[in-house]
Amino acid sequence: MLQIQSGAIGRFAFGMVVLLVMAACNRMQPIYNVVDRPIPSQTQNLSLDEIGRNIVIAGTRHHWRFDRLAPGQLRASYSEKTYEAVVLISFTQQAYSIHLDQTVNLKENGDEIHRTYNRWVMNLERDIDDQLSRAGLGVK
């Protein structure tokens, strides 16, 4: 009886190790895009230029670099070691969107990309949300 239980426990432990290794190896994820993320209502009274300036402030805190393309449009790039991502950010006074433009060494393949890219974009999204909220409240 004891031998049967220890064999079952060993198989269970082996199965768990295999699952953990497989999960750790899965570095590819669907590309994360931000689509029409609402701008806080208290911020919607800012001009388009002020909203753009606050998006740039948010991103530069974590070393994103920006180019203004047109009113309501920015190109932002981020690099770390040998990896680079370039995104296009479009915005109005009501919402903003972030879409992948191009990458270097992030294994972009169709609709999938290395999970690092998604982490960068989610962090940028969070920073933009925080900055726009502060700007709408008059906090710098």
C-alpha positions as CSV (number, residue, x, y, z in Angstrom):
1,M,0.0,0.0,0.0
2,L,2.8,2.4,0.9
3,Q,4.6,1.6,-2.3
4,I,1.5,2.4,-4.4
5,Q,1.0,5.7,-2.8
6,S,4.7,6.7,-3.2
7,G,4.5,5.7,-6.9
8,A,1.4,7.9,-7.4
9,I,3.0,10.8,-5.6
10,G,6.1,10.4,-7.8
11,R,4.1,10.4,-11.0
12,F,2.1,13.4,-9.7
13,A,5.3,15.3,-8.9
14,F,6.8,14.5,-12.3
15,G,3.6,15.6,-14.0
16,M,3.7,18.9,-12.1
17,V,7.4,19.5,-13.1
18,V,6.6,18.8,-16.8
19,L,3.7,21.3,-16.6
20,L,5.9,24.0,-15.0
21,V,8.6,23.5,-17.6
22,M,6.1,23.7,-20.4
23,A,4.6,26.9,-19.0
24,A,8.0,28.5,-18.6
25,C,8.9,27.7,-22.2
26,N,5.8,29.3,-23.5
27,R,7.2,32.7,-24.2
28,M,4.9,33.5,-27.1
29,Q,1.5,35.2,-26.6
30,P,-1.1,36.9,-28.7
31,I,-0.1,40.5,-29.5
32,Y,-1.5,42.9,-27.0
33,N,-3.1,46.0,-28.5
34,V,-4.9,48.8,-26.6
35,V,-8.0,49.7,-28.5
36,D,-10.1,52.8,-27.7
37,R,-9.0,52.9,-24.0
38,P,-11.2,55.6,-22.5
39,I,-9.5,58.8,-21.3
40,P,-10.7,59.8,-17.8
41,S,-13.7,62.1,-17.9
42,Q,-11.9,64.8,-15.9
43,T,-9.1,64.8,-18.5
44,Q,-11.3,65.1,-21.5
45,N,-11.4,68.9,-21.2
46,L,-7.6,69.1,-22.0
47,S,-6.6,70.0,-25.5
48,L,-5.4,67.3,-27.8
49,D,-1.9,68.7,-27.5
50,E,-2.0,68.6,-23.7
51,I,-3.2,64.9,-23.8
52,G,-0.3,64.1,-26.2
53,R,2.1,65.8,-23.9
54,N,0.9,63.8,-20.9
55,I,1.2,60.5,-22.9
56,V,4.8,61.5,-23.7
57,I,5.4,62.3,-20.0
58,A,4.0,58.9,-19.0
59,G,6.2,57.0,-21.4
60,T,9.4,58.8,-20.9
61,R,9.4,57.9,-17.2
62,H,10.2,54.4,-18.3
63,H,12.5,55.3,-21.2
64,W,10.1,55.2,-24.2
65,R,11.1,57.6,-26.9
66,F,8.5,59.5,-28.9
67,D,8.0,61.2,-32.3
68,R,5.0,63.3,-33.0
69,L,3.5,62.2,-36.4
70,A,0.4,64.4,-36.6
71,P,-2.2,65.8,-34.2
72,G,-3.4,62.9,-32.2
73,Q,-0.7,60.5,-33.4
74,L,2.6,59.5,-31.8
75,R,5.2,56.8,-32.6
76,A,6.9,55.4,-29.5
77,S,9.9,53.1,-29.3
78,Y,11.4,51.1,-26.5
79,S,14.5,49.1,-26.4
80,E,16.2,46.8,-23.9
81,K,19.4,45.0,-24.7
82,T,19.0,43.6,-28.2
83,Y,15.2,43.9,-28.2
84,E,13.1,46.8,-29.6
85,A,9.5,47.6,-30.1
86,V,7.9,50.5,-32.0
87,V,4.2,51.3,-31.4
88,L,1.8,53.7,-32.9
89,I,-0.4,55.7,-30.4
90,S,-3.5,57.4,-31.6
91,F,-5.6,59.5,-29.3
92,T,-8.5,61.9,-29.1
93,Q,-10.0,63.7,-26.1
94,Q,-12.1,60.6,-25.4
95,A,-9.8,57.6,-26.0
96,Y,-6.4,56.3,-27.0
97,S,-5.1,53.2,-28.8
98,I,-1.7,51.5,-28.9
99,H,-0.8,49.2,-31.8
100,L,2.3,47.4,-32.8
101,D,4.3,48.9,-35.6
102,Q,7.5,46.9,-35.7
103,T,9.9,44.9,-33.5
104,V,13.5,43.7,-33.4
105,N,14.3,40.3,-31.8
106,L,10.8,39.8,-30.2
107,K,9.9,36.8,-32.4
108,E,6.9,38.4,-33.9
109,N,5.1,35.7,-35.9
110,G,1.6,36.5,-37.3
111,D,-0.6,37.4,-34.3
112,E,1.9,36.2,-31.7
113,I,4.9,37.8,-30.1
114,H,7.3,37.3,-27.2
115,R,5.6,38.0,-23.9
116,T,8.1,40.7,-23.1
117,Y,6.5,43.0,-25.7
118,N,3.1,42.6,-24.0
119,R,4.6,43.4,-20.6
120,W,6.1,46.6,-22.1
121,V,2.8,47.7,-23.6
122,M,0.8,46.9,-20.5
123,N,3.2,48.9,-18.4
124,L,3.0,51.8,-20.9
125,E,-0.8,51.6,-20.8
126,R,-0.8,51.7,-17.0
127,D,1.6,54.7,-17.0
128,I,-0.5,56.6,-19.5
129,D,-3.7,55.9,-17.4
130,D,-2.0,57.1,-14.3
131,Q,-0.6,60.3,-15.9
132,L,-3.9,61.2,-17.6
133,S,-5.7,60.8,-14.3
134,R,-3.2,63.1,-12.5
135,A,-3.4,65.6,-15.4
136,G,-7.2,65.7,-15.1
137,L,-6.9,66.4,-11.4
138,G,-4.3,69.1,-12.0
139,V,-1.6,67.1,-10.4
140,K,1.9,67.0,-12.0
